[in-house]
Structure formats: C-alpha cells, structure tokens
Amino acid sequence: MALSRPGVAIAAGLSIVLLLTLSGCGTPVTEEGAGRTTTASPRPSPDATPTPTDEGGGDEGGGDADGGEDPAQDRVRTGPVAQYGGPAYGDQGSAEIIEAGLWCKTIAVFWGGDVPEGVRFTFQSAVTDRPGLAVESAVCGSREADRGCLDMTVEANQSQITCSLVLRPGSDFQDGTAITFVGTLECPTAEICDIVAAREVDPGPPIIVDDPEVSDDEEQNQDQDQQDQDQQDQDQDQQEEGSG
C-alpha cells in the first residue's frame, strides 16, 4: 500500500536525524528543547591521544629544565683580572737588569680569601697603560720565580705563586708605566662566578715599571758622591789633627 505524503515526510525526517546522530562525532550537534537551544561539542574518539606541545609543562615528556651547558649562563668570563674575579697580584720590587735594554719583573699572584672548588683563572695577556714597553713571559730574575706569568693558570685556593715577565723597553718608554693583566675566569656555575668576583681582596702593590738602568746609574752616582764626601771628611779630620 502506498504511503501518503505526510507519512513520507515523517520517514525522511527520521532518516535525517538518524544520519546526524551517526555522524555527530565530526560536527557540533544542535539540540532544540523547550524554549532553548544548546550546542554540544563532539566527543573525542576513544583512540585519540593528546599531542604534547613544545612548551612541555607536564610530568611526562618534558626535558631537563636546565638543559645542557649554556654559554649564556656566564660560567666563563674574560676580561681584566681585577674586574672579573681573578686572583690578586702584587709587585715584588723594581725591575732587574738582565742585559742592556732587557729587564725582568717579578710578580706574586694569590687568590685572597676562600674560593669555591672548580674555579680557575688563566692569565692570558699583559696590558700596559703607555706605549713603549713590550711584555713577554719567561722565568727570570733573582726573586725565585718558577714560571712565566702569561698563560699561567691558577686553581682555586692555590697558594701564592711567584712568576716573572721579561720587559723590552722601546725608545718611547716612560718611567711609571703600569702593567695589568687580562685573563679568563672559569666557574662551575654562574652563581659561583658572581661569588668569586664579589669577594673582598686586598691587592698587592701595583705593577709599576721604572727604568732600572737609570736607577742603577743614579745609585752608582749616589755611592760615588757618598765616597767623595767620606774622603773629604777624612781629609778634614787629618788636617785638624795636624794643626792641633
């Protein structure tokens, strides 16, 4: 028996609702009720697995927060010794003459205070505040230096080291030329570098270079003047004794 038109419409409507119900996982479903309309989000498939994000933040799959070694953590600092937490150092007296135009300068190096383990400082170069003086690393002098100052590494809490420099003055050398050092501080962590750099240290006397050859000449002249004066005093005493 043929269905009437109203019956066909009802059957078609049921078919559409059935299709929407079966395919509802892919599309939000709108439900109409008494006086309200709500939209239901599709339910996730049982096989769906959350995809981890690059940001992490969960208990699983997240990398180590510290990661690998990062140069930006500032565990290595290069610059002037006094400003970068390196060991203190002090002048060990006037330059000594090795030969004409070649001098030796002896320096004491010491950390000063306790330094955490794993810290070390390498003296890489010497810097003068005026032109006219070349600085080289070598063992020299009579003050018991056992190593050259440049390329020397000082480990944490290492006891005082005596090192030396060979100085070659130029024609434009000036008395009073000062020497400072540049090097690299290495620490286990950036925090330790901060601690080392912030420690209070009483540095030794600054490294000042005067021409020892001129000083030697002046000393000889002073000795000669003193001898002349002594001779004059002796002659005068003898004259006084003869006249008496």
Secondary structure, DSSP 4 states (H G I P E B T S, - for coil): -PPPHHHHHHHHHHHHHHHHHHTTTSS-EEEE-SS-EEEEPPPPPTT--PPPPTT--SSSSPPPSS-S--GGG--EEEEEGGGTT--EEEE-SSPEEEETTEEEEEEEEE--S---TT-EEEEEEEEESSSSEEEEE---SSS---EESTTEEEETTPPPEEEEEEEEE-TT--TTEEEEEEEEEE-SSHHHHHHHHHS-------EEE--HHHHHHHHHHHHHHHHHHHHHHHHHHHHHHHH-
